[in-house]
Amino acid sequence: MLVVAVAVGFVGSIGLGQMAARHVMRMDPPGGIDEAIARAQENKSARWWRAERMPILLPNPGVRNRAASAPIRPAVVERTVLAGKGDTLIDLLVRGGASNPDARDAADAIRIVFDPRSIRPGVPLTLTFGRPESADPHDSSQSRLLKVSLPTAVDQSVKIERGSDDAFNARKEAHPLRREVVRNGAVIRTSLYEDGVATGLPPSLLAELISAFSYDVDFQRDIQVGDRLEIAYECYSDASGRPVKTGNVVYGSLTLSGRMLKIYRYQPPGGFADYFNEKGESVRKALLRTPINGARLTSGYGMRKHPLLGFSRMHKGVDFGAPTGTPIMAAGDGVVEISTFNYSYGNYVRLHHSGPYGTAYAHMSHIASGIVKGVHVHQGQVIGYVGATGLATGPHLHYEVLVNGVQVNPASIKAPTGVILSGAMLKSFEDERTSTDAALASLPTAASMTRSTF
Ligand SMILES: [Zn+2]
């Protein structure tokens, strides 16, 4: 009887699944790989599949007695072990069947190209073992670790392999991802954010879109039920076609009460990528419309009865209600002009921006450290935190826009734009815009929850 060693292993295609099964003999475990992984995750003791030796009777009685001297292929066994919480790399290698010295040597090799402390639970480590030709096929103690493969990112893995000098060599291996642009849209029923998330848009992309539109759109007041959102963004998939990550928003449109606003992502040669309107003007303005995230506009600019003083007077700013401690951002690049406790304004910061523009922020619970007179700040930098200091009924930001030191209605000023493309740059932007529009036009109009690609 000739005994043929059969390697049984599986390569997990768990989670992001960038590992391709490439071994010569592969037998999926009963129930399939997905079930095996689920079982392995449940049951620590079944974390990997043992090699099985299957006796196979060959119809050649003439060589019966010579079976022991027949050439035997070195058994190659592949095992996959899933990282658990708190597992060290050496733990995993030993659990996968490596001897202690092999596990140490392999871990040392991996450390040269990758920090094993960043292995997250659930990551599958694939170990390959083999035996020399001369080894006794019945003695599994002669099996040695030959290779280890460890996915480190959606598009990268680390491989180590035992060289002819017996030492392990580690290298990083890139797995190219396929980029496609995905189109998605939503009709707004409750809020831009909620309806966007409901159509399956990643929250990070929605945040990027909202931030790009926030210079032109007041999300508290301008959005109505029935308004529409459209978005085209990059989606990357692995060799098996599974989407593994999203990239940038390349196009976005908002149709607000019939008025359509479009933005296009464009990277000028040698410059940074930014969003531009159809005319090639950067959507980024010198001043943010709302210098605070997630706030509600609680009081607008104009005459009102003061809630504490009881008589009517001009409200020379806008109030945003937000919990105490909510970060307040500088509305634009500028220099700190005033940073102090200022009577009814409470903790107060005033910034001077380019040209005649200034902004002021009142009632802060506290001013951010380093925000003192004369310091330069950039747009979006946190300058303080919402509070109710000074004459305030509750925590809110009182925000003022000043032109030549005089408070104005923030909604009335046409804030200076950022970059305006011209010449060759404008031409290259227009070419990109045209091809994006053409690609979008070749698809059915994205109504609520349609999804298509180009
Ligand atoms: Zn106010």
Residues whose N, C-alpha, C, O or C-beta is under 5 A from the ligand:
A	BS01	ZN	G317 V318 D319 H398
